[in-house]
Amino acid sequence: MKKYIIGMSFLLLAFAGCQDKALNVESVTLSEKDDKWTIDIRYPVFSSSDEAVNSSCALLNQKIQQFIADLHHNTKTEADKLFESIDKEGMDPPNWKYELYVKDSVFMAAGKYISVRLLAYSFTGGAHGMTRFYTFNYDVKNQKLLTNDDIFNKAEAAEVNTQLKTKFNNPSNCLSTVPTLELASVVNFNRNDVCFTYEHYVLGAYACGYYETSVPRKELKRSLLLK
């Protein structure tokens, strides 16, 4: 059984300046349960009253929706293959099923930039599931997805790493590696800060969990290309 819920929530994300207007953010959720899988997904859709900005938002929406559709399809396809093979072998089905949970974090949604992070947890059997992060950093005017090379001046990466080391918080001493720009799984930003996220195993053992930290944009100085 599928259940689609579209919730209109016009989030007027506050902005100190008048030029970079906030966008409308609509939350879309999809829930689906079967004897082979459980799927719960939430992702954002952006729009604007400005025709040109809205047209650019539509391009990003398509990219996000296609990414979600691929995750959804692949989970169901893999589950179908596994359970069909088990059935053909005459084996008892496992006492677990595939899981896919996706939730979004919107760091920025304005006429100049959009920054979205997707957390995707999947379980396909084994000792534990896996959490992955995906990012969509988008230049609205130029209709372009930004890479880390578009966000940071690579020649000044040492400045970023110095800030990350200064802000490294490891109270239980579980993590064994200091975060760096090069190791970051995804990077997101808002008007004030840049957020660095590190997946399981990047900085330490799985039990340590994933790690995220933020650095104020003003402290990144020459290393940040965003204006």
C-alpha positions as CSV (number, residue, x, y, z in Angstrom):
1,M,0.0,0.0,0.0
2,K,1.4,3.4,-1.0
3,K,0.7,6.6,0.8
4,Y,1.8,10.0,-0.6
5,I,1.5,13.0,1.6
6,I,2.2,16.5,0.2
7,G,2.4,19.1,2.9
8,M,2.6,22.7,1.9
9,S,4.7,24.6,4.3
10,F,5.8,27.9,3.1
11,L,8.9,28.4,5.1
12,L,9.9,32.0,5.0
13,L,13.5,31.5,5.8
14,A,14.7,34.7,7.4
15,F,17.3,36.7,5.6
16,A,18.9,39.9,6.7
17,G,19.1,41.4,3.2
18,C,16.2,42.2,0.9
19,Q,17.9,41.1,-2.4
20,D,18.1,37.4,-1.8
21,K,14.4,36.4,-1.3
22,A,13.5,33.3,0.6
23,L,11.9,30.4,-1.4
24,N,8.8,28.4,-0.7
25,V,9.7,25.0,0.5
26,E,7.2,22.1,0.2
27,S,7.7,18.9,2.1
28,V,6.8,15.7,0.2
29,T,6.6,12.3,2.0
30,L,6.2,8.8,0.7
31,S,5.4,5.8,2.9
32,E,5.2,2.2,1.6
33,K,5.1,-1.1,3.5
34,D,5.2,-4.6,2.2
35,D,6.2,-8.0,3.5
36,K,9.6,-7.4,1.8
37,W,10.3,-3.8,2.5
38,T,9.5,-0.7,4.6
39,I,10.1,2.7,2.9
40,D,9.7,6.1,4.4
41,I,10.9,9.1,2.5
42,R,10.8,12.8,2.9
43,Y,12.3,15.3,0.5
44,P,11.8,19.1,-0.3
45,V,10.4,20.8,-3.4
46,F,11.3,24.4,-4.0
47,S,9.3,27.2,-5.7
48,S,9.2,31.0,-6.1
49,S,6.8,33.7,-7.2
50,D,9.6,34.9,-9.5
51,E,9.2,33.2,-12.8
52,A,12.9,32.9,-13.6
53,V,13.8,31.6,-10.1
54,N,10.8,29.2,-10.2
55,S,12.0,27.8,-13.5
56,S,15.5,27.2,-12.0
57,C,14.0,25.6,-8.9
58,A,12.0,23.2,-11.2
59,L,15.3,21.9,-12.6
60,L,16.7,21.2,-9.1
61,N,13.4,19.6,-8.1
62,Q,13.7,17.2,-11.0
63,K,17.2,16.2,-10.0
64,I,16.2,15.5,-6.4
65,Q,13.0,13.6,-7.4
66,Q,14.9,11.5,-9.9
67,F,17.5,10.7,-7.2
68,I,14.8,9.7,-4.8
69,A,13.0,7.6,-7.4
70,D,16.2,5.7,-8.1
71,L,16.8,5.0,-4.4
72,H,13.2,3.8,-4.1
73,H,13.3,1.6,-7.2
74,N,16.7,0.1,-6.4
75,T,15.6,-0.9,-2.9
76,K,12.5,-2.6,-4.1
77,T,14.3,-4.3,-7.0
78,E,17.0,-5.7,-4.8
79,A,14.4,-6.9,-2.2
80,D,12.4,-8.6,-5.0
81,K,15.5,-10.4,-6.3
82,L,16.5,-11.7,-2.9
83,F,13.1,-12.9,-1.8
84,E,12.5,-14.5,-5.2
85,S,15.8,-16.4,-5.0
86,I,15.0,-17.6,-1.5
87,D,11.6,-18.8,-2.6
88,K,13.1,-20.7,-5.6
89,E,15.5,-22.4,-3.3
90,G,12.6,-23.5,-1.1
91,M,14.1,-21.8,1.9
92,D,12.2,-20.0,4.7
93,P,12.1,-16.3,4.2
94,P,14.2,-14.2,6.7
95,N,12.7,-12.6,9.7
96,W,13.7,-9.2,8.5
97,K,12.9,-7.1,5.5
98,Y,14.5,-4.3,3.5
99,E,14.3,-0.8,4.9
100,L,14.9,2.6,3.4
101,Y,14.4,5.8,5.4
102,V,15.2,9.2,3.8
103,K,14.9,12.6,5.5
104,D,16.0,16.0,4.4
105,S,17.7,19.0,6.0
106,V,17.4,22.3,4.2
107,F,20.3,24.5,5.2
108,M,19.5,27.3,2.8
109,A,16.6,28.1,0.4
110,A,17.0,31.5,-1.2
111,G,17.0,33.2,-4.6
112,K,20.8,32.8,-4.8
113,Y,21.6,29.4,-3.3
114,I,19.9,26.3,-2.2
115,S,21.7,23.8,0.1
116,V,20.0,20.4,0.9
117,R,21.3,17.3,2.7
118,L,19.6,14.0,2.4
119,L,20.2,11.3,5.0
120,A,19.4,7.8,3.7
121,Y,19.4,4.9,6.0
122,S,19.1,1.4,4.4
123,F,19.0,-2.1,5.8
124,T,19.6,-5.0,3.5
125,G,20.4,-7.7,6.1
126,G,23.5,-8.2,8.1
127,A,24.6,-6.9,11.4
128,H,23.4,-3.3,10.9
129,G,22.1,-0.9,8.3
130,M,24.1,1.9,6.7
131,T,23.5,5.6,6.7
132,R,24.6,7.6,3.7
133,F,24.5,11.3,3.1
134,Y,23.9,13.1,-0.2
135,T,24.0,16.8,-0.9
136,F,22.5,19.2,-3.4
137,N,24.2,22.6,-3.3
138,Y,22.7,24.6,-6.1
139,D,23.4,28.0,-7.7
140,V,19.9,29.2,-8.6
141,K,20.9,31.9,-11.1
142,N,23.3,29.8,-13.0
143,Q,21.2,26.6,-12.7
144,K,24.3,24.6,-11.6
145,L,24.9,22.0,-8.9
146,L,28.0,23.1,-6.9
147,T,30.9,20.8,-6.1
148,N,33.4,21.4,-3.3
149,D,35.7,22.9,-5.9
150,D,33.0,25.5,-6.5
151,I,32.6,26.2,-2.8
152,F,36.2,26.2,-1.6
153,N,39.5,27.6,-2.9
154,K,41.5,24.4,-3.0
155,A,44.7,26.4,-2.5
156,E,43.5,27.5,0.9
157,A,42.3,24.0,2.1
158,A,44.8,24.2,4.9
159,E,42.8,27.1,6.4
160,V,39.6,25.0,6.3
161,N,41.4,22.0,8.0
162,T,42.8,24.3,10.7
163,Q,39.3,25.4,11.6
164,L,37.9,21.9,11.5
165,K,40.7,20.7,13.8
166,T,40.1,23.6,16.2
167,K,36.4,22.7,16.4
168,F,36.8,19.0,16.6
169,N,34.7,17.6,19.5
170,N,35.6,14.1,20.6
171,P,34.7,13.9,24.3
172,S,34.5,10.1,24.4
173,N,37.7,9.7,22.4
174,C,35.8,7.3,20.1
175,L,36.8,9.0,16.9
176,S,40.4,8.2,15.8
177,T,40.8,10.6,12.9
178,V,40.7,14.4,12.8
179,P,38.1,15.8,10.3
180,T,39.4,17.5,7.2
181,L,37.8,19.0,4.1
182,E,39.2,16.1,2.0
183,L,37.5,13.5,4.2
184,A,34.1,15.2,4.4
185,S,31.3,13.0,3.0
186,V,29.1,16.1,2.2
187,V,29.3,19.8,2.8
188,N,26.3,22.2,3.2
189,F,26.0,25.8,4.0
190,N,23.7,28.6,5.0
191,R,24.3,32.4,5.3
192,N,26.3,32.1,8.4
193,D,28.0,28.6,8.6
194,V,29.4,25.8,6.6
195,C,28.4,22.3,7.8
196,F,30.7,19.3,7.3
197,T,29.3,15.8,7.6
198,Y,31.3,12.6,7.9
199,E,29.7,9.1,7.5
200,H,30.2,6.1,9.6
201,Y,33.8,4.7,9.4
202,V,35.3,7.9,8.0
203,L,36.6,9.2,11.3
204,G,36.2,6.1,13.5
205,A,34.4,2.8,14.1
206,Y,30.8,2.3,13.1
207,A,29.8,2.5,16.8
208,C,31.0,6.1,17.0
209,G,28.3,7.1,14.6
210,Y,28.5,9.8,12.0
211,Y,29.9,13.2,12.8
212,E,29.1,16.7,11.8
213,T,30.5,20.1,12.7
214,S,30.0,23.7,11.5
215,V,32.4,26.4,10.9
216,P,31.3,30.1,10.7
217,R,31.7,31.4,7.1
218,K,33.5,34.5,8.4
219,E,36.2,32.3,9.9
220,L,36.9,30.6,6.5
221,K,38.1,33.9,5.0
222,R,40.0,33.3,1.7
223,S,39.2,29.6,1.5
224,L,35.5,30.2,0.8
225,L,34.4,31.0,-2.8
226,L,30.8,31.6,-2.0
227,K,29.7,35.3,-2.0
